[in-house]
Amino acid sequence: MSLEQLDAFLAFARTSSDLQASLQEPLDLEAFLSLARGAGYALTEDDVIAAQVRQESTLSDTELQERAGVEARKLRNFINA
């Protein structure tokens, strides 16, 4: 659909205690999309990826480097050398 639909779903979720509780738990992508669909928002994986790109575009170079370092450490711990 669009980023507007995702934003609308997240705004709606802030008004629903049930959705707020569900979104507090770590969710995989399919579970998140299922929650959105259940609330009447036809979101797709592309919408979530677009939102992530939008969020990252607002980060400074320092913040991006810090995030890359965190991800690199996770990967280093994941791969047993």
All heavy atoms as a GROMACS GRO file, in nm:
protein
  624
    1MET      N    1   0.084  -0.117   0.000
    1MET     CA    2   0.000   0.000   0.000
    1MET      C    3   0.089   0.124   0.000
    1MET      O    4   0.124   0.169  -0.103
    1MET     CB    5  -0.093   0.000   0.120
    1MET     CG    6  -0.191  -0.112   0.121
    1MET     SD    7  -0.357  -0.083   0.078
    1MET     CE    8  -0.389  -0.001  -0.061
    2SER      N    9   0.124   0.172   0.118
    2SER     CA   10   0.207   0.291   0.123
    2SER      C   11   0.254   0.317   0.264
    2SER      O   12   0.204   0.259   0.360
    2SER     CB   13   0.128   0.412   0.072
    2SER     OG   14   0.026   0.442   0.164
    3LEU      N   15   0.348   0.407   0.271
    3LEU     CA   16   0.396   0.448   0.404
    3LEU      C   17   0.285   0.517   0.482
    3LEU      O   18   0.280   0.507   0.605
    3LEU     CB   19   0.515   0.543   0.390
    3LEU     CG   20   0.647   0.477   0.354
    3LEU    CD1   21   0.753   0.584   0.326
    3LEU    CD2   22   0.692   0.384   0.463
    4GLU      N   23   0.194   0.583   0.411
    4GLU     CA   24   0.083   0.650   0.480
    4GLU      C   25  -0.004   0.547   0.552
    4GLU      O   26  -0.051   0.573   0.664
    4GLU     CB   27  -0.002   0.731   0.381
    4GLU     CG   28   0.068   0.854   0.328
    4GLU     CD   29   0.166   0.825   0.216
    4GLU    OE1   30   0.155   0.718   0.149
    4GLU    OE2   31   0.255   0.908   0.193
    5GLN      N   32  -0.026   0.431   0.491
    5GLN     CA   33  -0.104   0.326   0.554
    5GLN      C   34  -0.032   0.273   0.679
    5GLN      O   35  -0.095   0.249   0.781
    5GLN     CB   36  -0.128   0.211   0.457
    5GLN     CG   37  -0.240   0.236   0.360
    5GLN     CD   38  -0.374   0.229   0.430
    5GLN    OE1   39  -0.409   0.128   0.488
    5GLN    NE2   40  -0.448   0.338   0.424
    6LEU      N   41   0.099   0.257   0.668
    6LEU     CA   42   0.176   0.210   0.782
    6LEU      C   43   0.171   0.313   0.895
    6LEU      O   44   0.148   0.278   1.011
    6LEU     CB   45   0.322   0.182   0.742
    6LEU     CG   46   0.414   0.136   0.853
    6LEU    CD1   47   0.364   0.008   0.919
    6LEU    CD2   48   0.554   0.115   0.800
    7ASP      N   49   0.188   0.439   0.860
    7ASP     CA   50   0.179   0.545   0.961
    7ASP      C   51   0.041   0.548   1.025
    7ASP      O   52   0.027   0.566   1.145
    7ASP     CB   53   0.212   0.682   0.899
    7ASP     CG   54   0.358   0.694   0.858
    7ASP    OD1   55   0.442   0.617   0.910
    7ASP    OD2   56   0.387   0.780   0.773
    8ALA      N   57  -0.063   0.530   0.943
    8ALA     CA   58  -0.200   0.530   0.994
    8ALA      C   59  -0.222   0.412   1.088
    8ALA      O   60  -0.285   0.427   1.194
    8ALA     CB   61  -0.300   0.525   0.878
    9PHE      N   62  -0.168   0.296   1.054
    9PHE     CA   63  -0.181   0.179   1.142
    9PHE      C   64  -0.112   0.204   1.275
    9PHE      O   65  -0.167   0.176   1.381
    9PHE     CB   66  -0.125   0.053   1.076
    9PHE     CG   67  -0.111  -0.062   1.171
    9PHE    CD1   68  -0.223  -0.120   1.229
    9PHE    CD2   69   0.014  -0.112   1.206
    9PHE    CE1   70  -0.212  -0.226   1.319
    9PHE    CE2   71   0.026  -0.217   1.296
    9PHE     CZ   72  -0.087  -0.274   1.352
   10LEU      N   73   0.009   0.258   1.270
   10LEU     CA   74   0.083   0.283   1.395
   10LEU      C   75   0.011   0.389   1.480
   10LEU      O   76   0.007   0.376   1.603
   10LEU     CB   77   0.226   0.324   1.364
   10LEU     CG   78   0.311   0.215   1.300
   10LEU    CD1   79   0.449   0.268   1.261
   10LEU    CD2   80   0.324   0.093   1.390
   11ALA      N   81  -0.049   0.489   1.417
   11ALA     CA   82  -0.126   0.589   1.492
   11ALA      C   83  -0.248   0.524   1.555
   11ALA      O   84  -0.280   0.550   1.671
   11ALA     CB   85  -0.166   0.704   1.399
   12PHE      N   86  -0.315   0.437   1.479
   12PHE     CA   87  -0.431   0.366   1.532
   12PHE      C   88  -0.390   0.276   1.648
   12PHE      O   89  -0.459   0.268   1.750
   12PHE     CB   90  -0.498   0.284   1.421
   12PHE     CG   91  -0.607   0.195   1.471
   12PHE    CD1   92  -0.728   0.248   1.513
   12PHE    CD2   93  -0.589   0.058   1.478
   12PHE    CE1   94  -0.830   0.167   1.560
   12PHE    CE2   95  -0.689  -0.025   1.525
   12PHE     CZ   96  -0.810   0.030   1.566
   13ALA      N   97  -0.274   0.210   1.633
   13ALA     CA   98  -0.227   0.118   1.738
   13ALA      C   99  -0.202   0.192   1.869
   13ALA      O  100  -0.222   0.135   1.976
   13ALA     CB  101  -0.100   0.047   1.692
   14ARG      N  102  -0.162   0.319   1.861
   14ARG     CA  103  -0.139   0.396   1.983
   14ARG      C  104  -0.269   0.420   2.060
   14ARG      O  105  -0.267   0.449   2.179
   14ARG     CB  106  -0.074   0.530   1.950
   14ARG     CG  107   0.073   0.518   1.911
   14ARG     CD  108   0.140   0.651   1.914
   14ARG     NE  109   0.214   0.710   1.808
   14ARG     CZ  110   0.224   0.682   1.680
   14ARG    NH1  111   0.157   0.587   1.630
   14ARG    NH2  112   0.300   0.748   1.597
   15THR      N  113  -0.383   0.409   1.991
   15THR     CA  114  -0.513   0.432   2.056
   15THR      C  115  -0.578   0.302   2.104
   15THR      O  116  -0.681   0.306   2.168
   15THR     CB  117  -0.611   0.503   1.961
   15THR    OG1  118  -0.645   0.416   1.852
   15THR    CG2  119  -0.551   0.632   1.907
   16SER      N  120  -0.517   0.190   2.071
   16SER     CA  121  -0.575   0.059   2.107
   16SER      C  122  -0.484  -0.011   2.207
   16SER      O  123  -0.371  -0.047   2.174
   16SER     CB  124  -0.589  -0.026   1.980
   16SER     OG  125  -0.613  -0.161   2.013
   17SER      N  126  -0.535  -0.032   2.327
   17SER     CA  127  -0.452  -0.096   2.429
   17SER      C  128  -0.415  -0.239   2.389
   17SER      O  129  -0.305  -0.286   2.419
   17SER     CB  130  -0.522  -0.094   2.565
   17SER     OG  131  -0.647  -0.159   2.557
   18ASP      N  132  -0.504  -0.309   2.318
   18ASP     CA  133  -0.473  -0.445   2.274
   18ASP      C  134  -0.358  -0.446   2.174
   18ASP      O  135  -0.265  -0.526   2.184
   18ASP     CB  136  -0.595  -0.512   2.210
   18ASP     CG  137  -0.703  -0.545   2.311
   18ASP    OD1  138  -0.670  -0.555   2.432
   18ASP    OD2  139  -0.820  -0.559   2.270
   19LEU      N  140  -0.364  -0.354   2.077
   19LEU     CA  141  -0.255  -0.347   1.979
   19LEU      C  142  -0.126  -0.300   2.044
   19LEU      O  143  -0.018  -0.351   2.011
   19LEU     CB  144  -0.292  -0.255   1.863
   19LEU     CG  145  -0.383  -0.315   1.757
   19LEU    CD1  146  -0.423  -0.210   1.654
   19LEU    CD2  147  -0.317  -0.434   1.689
   20GLN      N  148  -0.135  -0.205   2.134
   20GLN     CA  149  -0.015  -0.159   2.204
   20GLN      C  150   0.054  -0.274   2.274
   20GLN      O  151   0.176  -0.290   2.266
   20GLN     CB  152  -0.050  -0.050   2.306
   20GLN     CG  153  -0.077   0.083   2.246
   20GLN     CD  154  -0.112   0.186   2.352
   20GLN    OE1  155  -0.084   0.168   2.471
   20GLN    NE2  156  -0.172   0.296   2.311
   21ALA      N  157  -0.025  -0.357   2.343
   21ALA     CA  158   0.032  -0.472   2.413
   21ALA      C  159   0.094  -0.569   2.315
   21ALA      O  160   0.204  -0.622   2.340
   21ALA     CB  161  -0.076  -0.541   2.496
   22SER      N  162   0.028  -0.593   2.203
   22SER     CA  163   0.082  -0.687   2.104
   22SER      C  164   0.210  -0.635   2.042
   22SER      O  165   0.301  -0.712   2.012
   22SER     CB  166  -0.021  -0.710   1.993
   22SER     OG  167  -0.136  -0.773   2.044
   23LEU      N  168   0.219  -0.505   2.021
   23LEU     CA  169   0.338  -0.448   1.958
   23LEU      C  170   0.455  -0.433   2.055
   23LEU      O  171   0.567  -0.406   2.012
   23LEU     CB  172   0.303  -0.313   1.894
   23LEU     CG  173   0.211  -0.323   1.772
   23LEU    CD1  174   0.168  -0.184   1.728
   23LEU    CD2  175   0.277  -0.398   1.658
   24GLN      N  176   0.432  -0.449   2.184
   24GLN     CA  177   0.540  -0.443   2.281
   24GLN      C  178   0.626  -0.568   2.275
   24GLN      O  179   0.744  -0.565   2.309
   24GLN     CB  180   0.485  -0.425   2.423
   24GLN     CG  181   0.420  -0.293   2.446
   24GLN     CD  182   0.516  -0.176   2.428
   24GLN    OE1  183   0.629  -0.179   2.474
   24GLN    NE2  184   0.470  -0.074   2.359
   25GLU      N  185   0.566  -0.678   2.234
   25GLU     CA  186   0.639  -0.805   2.222
   25GLU      C  187   0.719  -0.806   2.093
   25GLU      O  188   0.675  -0.750   1.992
   25GLU     CB  189   0.540  -0.921   2.220
   25GLU     CG  190   0.455  -0.932   2.345
   25GLU     CD  191   0.536  -0.958   2.469
   25GLU    OE1  192   0.633  -1.036   2.463
   25GLU    OE2  193   0.504  -0.900   2.574
   26PRO      N  194   0.836  -0.871   2.091
   26PRO     CA  195   0.909  -0.885   1.965
   26PRO      C  196   0.824  -0.965   1.866
   26PRO      O  197   0.773  -1.072   1.900
   26PRO     CB  198   1.035  -0.962   2.003
   26PRO     CG  199   1.048  -0.944   2.151
   26PRO     CD  200   0.909  -0.927   2.204
   27LEU      N  201   0.808  -0.912   1.747
   27LEU     CA  202   0.728  -0.977   1.644
   27LEU      C  203   0.811  -1.000   1.520
   27LEU      O  204   0.895  -0.916   1.485
   27LEU     CB  205   0.609  -0.888   1.602
   27LEU     CG  206   0.505  -0.853   1.707
   27LEU    CD1  207   0.410  -0.749   1.650
   27LEU    CD2  208   0.430  -0.977   1.748
   28ASP      N  209   0.786  -1.113   1.452
   28ASP     CA  210   0.848  -1.127   1.321
   28ASP      C  211   0.760  -1.049   1.222
   28ASP      O  212   0.651  -1.002   1.256
   28ASP     CB  213   0.867  -1.273   1.282
   28ASP     CG  214   0.737  -1.350   1.267
   28ASP    OD1  215   0.630  -1.288   1.250
   28ASP    OD2  216   0.743  -1.474   1.270
   29LEU      N  217   0.808  -1.036   1.101
   29LEU     CA  218   0.739  -0.954   1.002
   29LEU      C  219   0.598  -1.004   0.974
   29LEU      O  220   0.503  -0.926   0.969
   29LEU     CB  221   0.821  -0.948   0.873
   29LEU     CG  222   0.762  -0.864   0.761
   29LEU    CD1  223   0.742  -0.720   0.804
   29LEU    CD2  224   0.849  -0.874   0.638
   30GLU      N  225   0.584  -1.135   0.959
   30GLU     CA  226   0.451  -1.190   0.928
   30GLU      C  227   0.351  -1.163   1.040
   30GLU      O  228   0.235  -1.132   1.015
   30GLU     CB  229   0.460  -1.339   0.898
   30GLU     CG  230   0.497  -1.369   0.755
   30GLU     CD  231   0.408  -1.298   0.653
   30GLU    OE1  232   0.284  -1.304   0.665
   30GLU    OE2  233   0.463  -1.237   0.561
   31ALA      N  234   0.395  -1.174   1.165
   31ALA     CA  235   0.306  -1.147   1.278
   31ALA      C  236   0.265  -1.000   1.279
   31ALA      O  237   0.148  -0.968   1.305
   31ALA     CB  238   0.374  -1.185   1.408
   32PHE      N  239   0.359  -0.911   1.249
   32PHE     CA  240   0.328  -0.768   1.244
   32PHE      C  241   0.227  -0.739   1.134
   32PHE      O  242   0.127  -0.669   1.154
   32PHE     CB  243   0.456  -0.686   1.221
   32PHE     CG  244   0.430  -0.540   1.204
   32PHE    CD1  245   0.404  -0.459   1.313
   32PHE    CD2  246   0.430  -0.483   1.077
   32PHE    CE1  247   0.378  -0.323   1.297
   32PHE    CE2  248   0.405  -0.348   1.061
   32PHE     CZ  249   0.379  -0.268   1.170
   33LEU      N  250   0.251  -0.795   1.015
   33LEU     CA  251   0.160  -0.774   0.903
   33LEU      C  252   0.023  -0.832   0.932
   33LEU      O  253  -0.080  -0.775   0.895
   33LEU     CB  254   0.219  -0.834   0.775
   33LEU     CG  255   0.346  -0.765   0.722
   33LEU    CD1  256   0.400  -0.841   0.602
   33LEU    CD2  257   0.323  -0.620   0.690
   34SER      N  258   0.020  -0.945   1.002
   34SER     CA  259  -0.107  -1.007   1.039
   34SER      C  260  -0.186  -0.917   1.134
   34SER      O  261  -0.308  -0.903   1.120
   34SER     CB  262  -0.081  -1.144   1.102
   34SER     OG  263  -0.201  -1.204   1.140
   35LEU      N  264  -0.117  -0.857   1.230
   35LEU     CA  265  -0.184  -0.763   1.321
   35LEU      C  266  -0.243  -0.646   1.243
   35LEU      O  267  -0.356  -0.604   1.268
   35LEU     CB  268  -0.085  -0.709   1.424
   35LEU     CG  269  -0.057  -0.792   1.547
   35LEU    CD1  270   0.052  -0.726   1.630
   35LEU    CD2  271  -0.182  -0.810   1.629
   36ALA      N  272  -0.165  -0.593   1.150
   36ALA     CA  273  -0.212  -0.480   1.070
   36ALA      C  274  -0.333  -0.520   0.987
   36ALA      O  275  -0.433  -0.446   0.982
   36ALA     CB  276  -0.100  -0.429   0.981
   37ARG      N  277  -0.326  -0.635   0.923
   37ARG     CA  278  -0.439  -0.681   0.842
   37ARG      C  279  -0.563  -0.702   0.928
   37ARG      O  280  -0.674  -0.669   0.886
   37ARG     CB  281  -0.401  -0.809   0.769
   37ARG     CG  282  -0.303  -0.786   0.657
   37ARG     CD  283  -0.272  -0.915   0.581
   37ARG     NE  284  -0.153  -0.896   0.501
   37ARG     CZ  285  -0.040  -0.966   0.514
   37ARG    NH1  286  -0.033  -1.064   0.602
   37ARG    NH2  287   0.064  -0.940   0.437
   38GLY      N  288  -0.543  -0.755   1.047
   38GLY     CA  289  -0.655  -0.776   1.137
   38GLY      C  290  -0.722  -0.646   1.179
   38GLY      O  291  -0.840  -0.644   1.213
   39ALA      N  292  -0.647  -0.537   1.175
   39ALA     CA  293  -0.701  -0.406   1.210
   39ALA      C  294  -0.753  -0.331   1.087
   39ALA      O  295  -0.796  -0.217   1.098
   39ALA     CB  296  -0.594  -0.323   1.281
   40GLY      N  297  -0.745  -0.398   0.970
   40GLY     CA  298  -0.798  -0.336   0.848
   40GLY      C  299  -0.697  -0.260   0.766
   40GLY      O  300  -0.735  -0.182   0.677
   41TYR      N  301  -0.570  -0.280   0.789
   41TYR     CA  302  -0.465  -0.212   0.714
   41TYR      C  303  -0.391  -0.314   0.629
   41TYR      O  304  -0.328  -0.406   0.681
   41TYR     CB  305  -0.367  -0.141   0.808
   41TYR     CG  306  -0.433  -0.030   0.886
   41TYR    CD1  307  -0.499  -0.057   1.006
   41TYR    CD2  308  -0.432   0.100   0.839
   41TYR    CE1  309  -0.561   0.043   1.077
   41TYR    CE2  310  -0.493   0.202   0.911
   41TYR     CZ  311  -0.558   0.173   1.030
   41TYR     OH  312  -0.619   0.272   1.100
   42ALA      N  313  -0.399  -0.298   0.498
   42ALA     CA  314  -0.339  -0.394   0.405
   42ALA      C  315  -0.193  -0.358   0.379
   42ALA      O  316  -0.158  -0.306   0.274
   42ALA     CB  317  -0.418  -0.397   0.274
   43LEU      N  318  -0.109  -0.385   0.477
   43LEU     CA  319   0.033  -0.355   0.465
   43LEU      C  320   0.107  -0.472   0.402
   43LEU      O  321   0.065  -0.586   0.410
   43LEU     CB  322   0.092  -0.325   0.602
   43LEU     CG  323   0.032  -0.208   0.677
   43LEU    CD1  324   0.096  -0.194   0.814
   43LEU    CD2  325   0.046  -0.080   0.598
   44THR      N  326   0.222  -0.439   0.340
   44THR     CA  327   0.306  -0.541   0.279
   44THR      C  328   0.447  -0.530   0.335
   44THR      O  329   0.483  -0.433   0.402
   44THR     CB  330   0.312  -0.524   0.126
   44THR    OG1  331   0.380  -0.400   0.097
   44THR    CG2  332   0.174  -0.524   0.063
   45GLU      N  333   0.526  -0.630   0.303
   45GLU     CA  334   0.668  -0.628   0.342
   45GLU      C  335   0.737  -0.505   0.285
   45GLU      O  336   0.821  -0.443   0.350
   45GLU     CB  337   0.735  -0.756   0.293
   45GLU     CG  338   0.881  -0.766   0.330
   45GLU     CD  339   0.944  -0.897   0.283
   45GLU    OE1  340   0.871  -0.992   0.248
   45GLU    OE2  341   1.068  -0.903   0.284
   46ASP      N  342   0.701  -0.467   0.162
   46ASP     CA  343   0.761  -0.349   0.099
   46ASP      C  344   0.734  -0.222   0.180
   46ASP      O  345   0.820  -0.134   0.187
   46ASP     CB  346   0.709  -0.332  -0.044
   46ASP     CG  347   0.760  -0.438  -0.138
   46ASP    OD1  348   0.862  -0.504  -0.107
   46ASP    OD2  349   0.696  -0.458  -0.244
   47ASP      N  350   0.617  -0.213   0.240
   47ASP     CA  351   0.585  -0.096   0.323
   47ASP      C  352   0.677  -0.089   0.444
   47ASP      O  353   0.725   0.019   0.480
   47ASP     CB  354   0.439  -0.101   0.370
   47ASP     CG  355   0.341  -0.099   0.256
   47ASP    OD1  356   0.368  -0.032   0.155
   47ASP    OD2  357   0.236  -0.166   0.268
   48VAL      N  358   0.702  -0.202   0.505
   48VAL     CA  359   0.789  -0.207   0.623
   48VAL      C  360   0.932  -0.172   0.584
   48VAL      O  361   1.000  -0.094   0.652
   48VAL     CB  362   0.781  -0.344   0.692
   48VAL    CG1  363   0.880  -0.354   0.807
   48VAL    CG2  364   0.638  -0.370   0.742
   49ILE      N  365   0.978  -0.225   0.472
   49ILE     CA  366   1.114  -0.194   0.424
   49ILE      C  367   1.125  -0.046   0.391
   49ILE      O  368   1.224   0.019   0.426
   49ILE     CB  369   1.150  -0.282   0.303
   49ILE    CG1  370   1.164  -0.427   0.349
   49ILE    CG2  371   1.278  -0.233   0.235
   49ILE    CD1  372   1.177  -0.528   0.237
   50ALA      N  373   1.024   0.010   0.326
   50ALA     CA  374   1.026   0.154   0.294
   50ALA      C  375   1.032   0.237   0.422
   50ALA      O  376   1.100   0.340   0.426
   50ALA     CB  377   0.904   0.190   0.211
   51ALA      N  378   0.962   0.194   0.525
   51ALA     CA  379   0.966   0.266   0.653
   51ALA      C  380   1.105   0.258   0.716
   51ALA      O  381   1.153   0.356   0.773
   51ALA     CB  382   0.861   0.210   0.748
   52GLN      N  383   1.169   0.142   0.704
   52GLN     CA  384   1.304   0.129   0.757
   52GLN      C  385   1.401   0.219   0.682
   52GLN      O  386   1.486   0.285   0.743
   52GLN     CB  387   1.350  -0.017   0.750
   52GLN     CG  388   1.280  -0.107   0.846
   52GLN     CD  389   1.313  -0.253   0.826
   52GLN    OE1  390   1.334  -0.298   0.714
   52GLN    NE2  391   1.316  -0.328   0.935
   53VAL      N  392   1.387   0.225   0.550
   53VAL     CA  393   1.472   0.314   0.469
   53VAL      C  394   1.448   0.459   0.508
   53VAL      O  395   1.542   0.537   0.524
   53VAL     CB  396   1.446   0.291   0.318
   53VAL    CG1  397   1.512   0.398   0.234
   53VAL    CG2  398   1.493   0.152   0.277
   54ARG      N  399   1.320   0.494   0.526
   54ARG     CA  400   1.287   0.631   0.567
   54ARG      C  401   1.352   0.663   0.702
   54ARG      O  402   1.410   0.770   0.720
   54ARG     CB  403   1.136   0.646   0.575
   54ARG     CG  404   1.092   0.784   0.623
   54ARG     CD  405   0.943   0.798   0.630
   54ARG     NE  406   0.887   0.708   0.731
   54ARG     CZ  407   0.756   0.697   0.756
   54ARG    NH1  408   0.669   0.767   0.687
   54ARG    NH2  409   0.714   0.615   0.849
   55GLN      N  410   1.344   0.570   0.797
   55GLN     CA  411   1.401   0.591   0.929
   55GLN      C  412   1.553   0.607   0.920
   55GLN      O  413   1.610   0.696   0.982
   55GLN     CB  414   1.366   0.475   1.022
   55GLN     CG  415   1.431   0.481   1.158
   55GLN     CD  416   1.386   0.600   1.240
   55GLN    OE1  417   1.275   0.649   1.224
   55GLN    NE2  418   1.471   0.648   1.328
   56GLU      N  419   1.617   0.522   0.843
   56GLU     CA  420   1.762   0.529   0.832
   56GLU      C  421   1.809   0.657   0.762
   56GLU      O  422   1.917   0.706   0.789
   56GLU     CB  423   1.817   0.405   0.762
   56GLU     CG  424   1.809   0.283   0.851
   56GLU     CD  425   1.867   0.157   0.788
   56GLU    OE1  426   1.908   0.161   0.670
   56GLU    OE2  427   1.870   0.056   0.858
   57SER      N  428   1.726   0.711   0.675
   57SER     CA  429   1.765   0.833   0.605
   57SER      C  430   1.768   0.953   0.699
   57SER      O  431   1.827   1.056   0.666
   57SER     CB  432   1.670   0.860   0.487
   57SER     OG  433   1.544   0.902   0.533
   58THR      N  434   1.708   0.940   0.817
   58THR     CA  435   1.708   1.050   0.913
   58THR      C  436   1.826   1.042   1.011
   58THR      O  437   1.847   1.134   1.088
   58THR     CB  438   1.578   1.053   0.996
   58THR    OG1  439   1.571   0.936   1.078
   58THR    CG2  440   1.456   1.060   0.906
   59LEU      N  441   1.901   0.932   1.005
   59LEU     CA  442   2.012   0.914   1.098
   59LEU      C  443   2.137   0.987   1.051
   59LEU      O  444   2.163   0.996   0.930
   59LEU     CB  445   2.043   0.765   1.114
   59LEU     CG  446   1.932   0.677   1.171
   59LEU    CD1  447   1.975   0.532   1.173
   59LEU    CD2  448   1.891   0.723   1.309
   60SER      N  449   2.216   1.033   1.146
   60SER     CA  450   2.343   1.097   1.112
   60SER      C  451   2.445   0.990   1.075
   60SER      O  452   2.425   0.871   1.099
   60SER     CB  453   2.394   1.178   1.231
   60SER     OG  454   2.434   1.088   1.335
   61ASP      N  455   2.556   1.033   1.017
   61ASP     CA  456   2.662   0.939   0.982
   61ASP      C  457   2.712   0.864   1.106
   61ASP      O  458   2.738   0.743   1.101
   61ASP     CB  459   2.780   1.011   0.916
   61ASP     CG  460   2.747   1.059   0.777
   61ASP    OD1  461   2.648   1.010   0.718
   61ASP    OD2  462   2.821   1.146   0.725
   62THR      N  463   2.723   0.933   1.218
   62THR     CA  464   2.768   0.871   1.342
   62THR      C  465   2.670   0.763   1.387
   62THR      O  466   2.711   0.653   1.425
   62THR     CB  467   2.785   0.977   1.453
   62THR    OG1  468   2.879   1.075   1.408
   62THR    CG2  469   2.832   0.915   1.582
   63GLU      N  470   2.542   0.795   1.381
   63GLU     CA  471   2.441   0.697   1.422
   63GLU      C  472   2.442   0.575   1.329
   63GLU      O  473   2.429   0.461   1.375
   63GLU     CB  474   2.302   0.761   1.421
   63GLU     CG  475   2.283   0.863   1.532
   63GLU     CD  476   2.157   0.946   1.515
   63GLU    OE1  477   2.125   0.986   1.401
   63GLU    OE2  478   2.091   0.970   1.618
   64LEU      N  479   2.462   0.599   1.200
   64LEU     CA  480   2.470   0.487   1.106
   64LEU      C  481   2.592   0.400   1.134
   64LEU      O  482   2.585   0.277   1.127
   64LEU     CB  483   2.472   0.538   0.962
   64LEU     CG  484   2.340   0.595   0.910
   64LEU    CD1  485   2.361   0.664   0.776
   64LEU    CD2  486   2.235   0.486   0.898
   65GLN      N  487   2.705   0.464   1.165
   65GLN     CA  488   2.826   0.388   1.198
   65GLN      C  489   2.806   0.306   1.325
   65GLN      O  490   2.850   0.191   1.332
   65GLN     CB  491   2.946   0.481   1.212
   65GLN     CG  492   2.993   0.537   1.081
   65GLN     CD  493   3.105   0.639   1.098
   65GLN    OE1  494   3.122   0.696   1.205
   65GLN    NE2  495   3.179   0.662   0.992
   66GLU      N  496   2.741   0.365   1.425
   66GLU     CA  497   2.715   0.291   1.549
   66GLU      C  498   2.626   0.170   1.521
   66GLU      O  499   2.651   0.062   1.572
   66GLU     CB  500   2.648   0.383   1.652
   66GLU     CG  501   2.742   0.485   1.711
   66GLU     CD  502   2.672   0.587   1.798
   66GLU    OE1  503   2.548   0.580   1.814
   66GLU    OE2  504   2.742   0.676   1.851
   67ARG      N  505   2.522   0.189   1.440
   67ARG     CA  506   2.433   0.079   1.406
   67ARG      C  507   2.508  -0.030   1.330
   67ARG      O  508   2.489  -0.149   1.356
   67ARG     CB  509   2.316   0.129   1.323
   67ARG     CG  510   2.220   0.018   1.288
   67ARG     CD  511   2.102   0.067   1.212
   67ARG     NE  512   2.011   0.134   1.305
   67ARG     CZ  513   1.898   0.189   1.269
   67ARG    NH1  514   1.861   0.187   1.144
   67ARG    NH2  515   1.820   0.246   1.359
   68ALA      N  516   2.595   0.010   1.239
   68ALA     CA  517   2.673  -0.088   1.163
   68ALA      C  518   2.764  -0.166   1.257
   68ALA      O  519   2.782  -0.288   1.240
   68ALA     CB  520   2.754  -0.019   1.054
   69GLY      N  521   2.823  -0.099   1.356
   69GLY     CA  522   2.908  -0.167   1.452
   69GLY      C  523   2.832  -0.269   1.533
   69GLY      O  524   2.879  -0.381   1.557
   70VAL      N  525   2.713  -0.234   1.577
   70VAL     CA  526   2.629  -0.327   1.654
   70VAL      C  527   2.596  -0.449   1.569
   70VAL      O  528   2.607  -0.563   1.614
   70VAL     CB  529   2.500  -0.256   1.702
   70VAL    CG1  530   2.399  -0.357   1.755
   70VAL    CG2  531   2.532  -0.152   1.807
   71GLU      N  532   2.558  -0.426   1.445
   71GLU     CA  533   2.524  -0.538   1.356
   71GLU      C  534   2.645  -0.625   1.327
   71GLU      O  535   2.634  -0.748   1.321
   71GLU     CB  536   2.462  -0.487   1.226
   71GLU     CG  537   2.327  -0.422   1.244
   71GLU     CD  538   2.224  -0.514   1.308
   71GLU    OE1  539   2.216  -0.632   1.268
   71GLU    OE2  540   2.153  -0.468   1.399
   72ALA      N  541   2.762  -0.564   1.312
   72ALA     CA  542   2.884  -0.640   1.287
   72ALA      C  543   2.918  -0.728   1.407
   72ALA      O  544   2.959  -0.843   1.391
   72ALA     CB  545   3.000  -0.546   1.255
   73ARG      N  546   2.900  -0.674   1.528
   73ARG     CA  547   2.926  -0.755   1.648
   73ARG      C  548   2.829  -0.872   1.657
   73ARG      O  549   2.867  -0.983   1.693
   73ARG     CB  550   2.918  -0.668   1.773
   73ARG     CG  551   3.043  -0.582   1.794
   73ARG     CD  552   3.043  -0.513   1.929
   73ARG     NE  553   2.942  -0.409   1.940
   73ARG     CZ  554   2.952  -0.286   1.891
   73ARG    NH1  555   3.059  -0.251   1.824
   73ARG    NH2  556   2.856  -0.198   1.908
   74LYS      N  557   2.703  -0.849   1.623
   74LYS     CA  558   2.606  -0.959   1.623
   74LYS      C  559   2.648  -1.067   1.524
   74LYS      O  560   2.643  -1.186   1.555
   74LYS     CB  561   2.467  -0.908   1.585
   74LYS     CG  562   2.399  -0.828   1.690
   74LYS     CD  563   2.263  -0.782   1.639
   74LYS     CE  564   2.196  -0.687   1.733
   74LYS     NZ  565   2.069  -0.636   1.677
   75LEU      N  566   2.690  -1.026   1.408
   75LEU     CA  567   2.731  -1.121   1.305
   75LEU      C  568   2.856  -1.196   1.348
   75LEU      O  569   2.866  -1.317   1.332
   75LEU     CB  570   2.755  -1.048   1.172
   75LEU     CG  571   2.788  -1.134   1.052
   75LEU    CD1  572   2.676  -1.234   1.026
   75LEU    CD2  573   2.811  -1.048   0.930
   76ARG      N  574   2.950  -1.126   1.409
   76ARG     CA  575   3.074  -1.189   1.454
   76ARG      C  576   3.044  -1.294   1.561
   76ARG      O  577   3.105  -1.400   1.564
   76ARG     CB  578   3.170  -1.082   1.508
   76ARG     CG  579   3.307  -1.136   1.540
   76ARG     CD  580   3.408  -1.029   1.579
   76ARG     NE  581   3.359  -0.934   1.675
   76ARG     CZ  582   3.355  -0.802   1.656
   76ARG    NH1  583   3.399  -0.750   1.543
   76ARG    NH2  584   3.311  -0.722   1.750
   77ASN      N  585   2.949  -1.266   1.648
   77ASN     CA  586   2.911  -1.363   1.752
   77ASN      C  587   2.831  -1.478   1.695
   77ASN      O  588   2.832  -1.588   1.750
   77ASN     CB  589   2.832  -1.295   1.862
   77ASN     CG  590   2.918  -1.202   1.945
   77ASN    OD1  591   3.038  -1.225   1.961
   77ASN    ND2  592   2.859  -1.097   1.998
   78PHE      N  593   2.762  -1.454   1.584
   78PHE     CA  594   2.682  -1.558   1.522
   78PHE      C  595   2.769  -1.659   1.448
   78PHE      O  596   2.744  -1.778   1.450
   78PHE     CB  597   2.581  -1.495   1.424
   78PHE     CG  598   2.499  -1.592   1.348
   78PHE    CD1  599   2.397  -1.661   1.411
   78PHE    CD2  600   2.523  -1.616   1.214
   78PHE    CE1  601   2.320  -1.753   1.342
   78PHE    CE2  602   2.446  -1.707   1.145
   78PHE     CZ  603   2.345  -1.776   1.208
   79ILE      N  604   2.873  -1.609   1.384
   79ILE     CA  605   2.961  -1.695   1.305
   79ILE      C  606   3.074  -1.743   1.397
   79ILE      O  607   3.155  -1.667   1.445
   79ILE     CB  608   3.022  -1.618   1.186
   79ILE    CG1  609   2.911  -1.571   1.094
   79ILE    CG2  610   3.121  -1.706   1.112
   79ILE    CD1  611   2.957  -1.480   0.983
   80ASN      N  612   3.075  -1.873   1.421
   80ASN     CA  613   3.182  -1.930   1.504
   80ASN      C  614   3.306  -1.952   1.420
   80ASN      O  615   3.304  -2.029   1.326
   80ASN     CB  616   3.136  -2.063   1.564
   80ASN     CG  617   3.024  -2.043   1.664
   80ASN    OD1  618   3.023  -1.944   1.735
   80ASN    ND2  619   2.931  -2.136   1.669
   81ALA      N  620   3.410  -1.883   1.454
   81ALA     CA  621   3.534  -1.894   1.375
   81ALA      C  622   3.631  -1.986   1.444
   81ALA      O  623   3.634  -2.009   1.557
   81ALA     CB  624   3.596  -1.757   1.355
   0.00000   0.00000   0.00000
